[in-house]
Amino acid sequence: MTDKILVLTTAGSETEAGKIAHALVERRLAACVNILPKVKSVYRWEERIEESEEWLLVIKTDQKLFTKVGDSIKELHSYELPECICVTIDGGSADYLKWIGESVD
């Protein structure tokens, strides 16, 4: 297991996804953010089943920054309750994991 994580969130537009991604990298809270376009989300919200087209952000960062990443997502996001899920990275290329660590504060 490593101290590196993936954080997942979604955004309602490509513009918003880009804004969040750029802010996280500029703030050195993420080494890299992948934006996957037009994922279809089906979810329960306020007792109704909803369906939306969203952009998925895959954020590469360090475990120690998870709270700051989550706070930034809340600050930058238009959703009332934005997704913020942490997935641990159990292994990977040593050089890539080192790069993540060097790219964040």
Secondary structure, 3 states (H helix, E strand, C coil): CCCEEEEEEEECCHHHHHHHHHHHHHCCCCCEEEEEEEEEEEEEECCEEEEEEEEEEEEEEEHHHHHHHHHHHHHHCCCCCCCCEEEECCCCCHHHHHHHHHHCC
